[in-house]
Amino acid sequence: MSEKLKRCEACNDPFYEDDEIVIVDDELYHKVCVTLYPTGYFAFLGGEPLGETENEDGSSAYEILGDGEFLEESE
C-alpha cells in the first residue's frame, strides 16, 4: 500500500473514498469510530475527549484527502 494513505487515528484503517471523516484538531477519524456530542461538536473516542470539530456530520474522504491518500472502492 502507498505510504501516502491516510489512516484513522482510532482504528488505524485506511480511508476509502466514500468514508465519512471527522476532523478533530487536525487529526482524521472515521465518523463511526468516534462519538459526537452536539455541544458545539466535541468528539470522544472510547469515552476519552478528543476535542472540538467543525464537521459534525463528517465529510467524505475524497472531499478532504488528496489523490493516493485513500483507497477507492473495489468493484
C-alpha positions in Angstrom: 0.0 0.0 0.0 1.0 3.6 -0.6 2.8 5.4 2.2 0.7 8.4 1.3 -2.5 6.7 2.5 -4.1 8.4 5.4 -5.4 6.3 8.3 -7.9 6.8 11.1 -6.3 7.8 14.3 -8.7 5.5 16.2 -8.6 2.2 14.3 -5.6 2.7 12.0 -7.6 1.5 9.0 -7.1 3.5 5.7 -9.8 5.7 4.4 -11.9 4.8 1.4 -13.2 7.5 -0.9 -16.8 7.4 0.5 -15.9 7.0 4.2 -17.3 9.7 6.4 -14.4 11.5 8.2 -14.5 13.7 11.2 -11.5 16.1 11.8 -10.5 16.9 15.4 -7.5 19.2 16.0 -6.1 18.3 12.5 -6.4 14.5 13.2 -8.7 12.4 11.0 -11.1 9.8 12.3 -13.8 7.6 10.7 -17.2 9.1 11.8 -18.2 5.6 13.1 -15.1 5.4 15.4 -16.0 8.5 17.4 -19.0 9.6 19.4 -20.2 13.1 18.7 -22.0 15.2 21.2 -23.9 18.3 20.0 -22.3 20.8 22.3 -20.7 22.7 19.6 -19.4 19.4 18.5 -16.9 17.7 20.7 -15.6 14.3 19.7 -14.9 11.4 22.1 -13.0 8.2 21.4 -13.9 5.4 23.9 -15.1 7.9 26.4 -11.9 10.0 26.2 -12.3 13.6 24.8 -10.5 14.3 21.5 -11.5 17.9 21.0 -13.9 20.1 19.1 -14.7 19.5 15.4 -16.3 21.7 12.8 -17.6 18.9 10.6 -20.1 17.3 12.9 -21.8 15.5 10.0 -18.5 14.1 8.8 -17.2 14.5 5.2 -16.4 12.0 2.5 -12.8 11.0 2.4 -12.5 12.2 -1.2 -13.6 15.7 -0.1 -10.8 16.0 2.5 -7.9 13.8 1.3 -5.8 14.1 -1.8 -5.2 11.5 -4.5 -3.4 8.5 -3.2 -4.4 9.2 0.4 -7.5 6.9 0.4 -8.5 3.6 -1.2 -11.0 3.5 -4.0 -14.0 1.1 -3.6 -13.3 -2.2 -5.3 -15.9 -3.5 -7.7 
